[in-house]
Structures are given as structure tokens and as C-alpha cells.
């Protein structure tokens, strides 16, 4: 079974916690296997140091930013979601 070439991980916020640490380690492993990792965060809430580390392995998007950008490929899908500030 072959692995996908790209993956999108979706999460609410990126504060320090178990799920966030798991996402970081998963992104690191997938990136190391040559898979393009993107993370979509539904809120702007994040811990700066953890986010900086995540950005070494993944392209990080914030839902609010994508909703403002008419050229965003995920914009139409995100407009259907309830996004918390």
C-alpha cells in the first residue's frame, strides 16, 4: 500500500497539550517520509514556540485567514463551517 503524497490535518487550536504534541510528531514523521503536510487551525489560538516547530515540517493555515482570501482553494469549504474567533 502506497502512502499519499499530501495530507491535511485539521485541529481547533495549537496550544501545548497531548493532541498538539501528537500532531507535531506526526507532521515530523510524515515530512521525513516525503509527504507534504498541511495543518489547518480553526482558531488563531496557539503557543508560539510549538507553532514555530510545527512550521519546520508543515505548512500551517488559519481558517480566518483563508476565509479572507478569495483565492484560497479551501475558502468555499470553510465558509460552510462554524469558525470560532
Secondary structure, DSSP 8 states (H G I E B T S, - for coil): ----SEEEEEES-B-SSHHHHHHHHHHHHHHHTT-EEEEEESSS-B-HHHHHHHTTTSEEEEHHHHHH-TT-TTHHHHTTS----
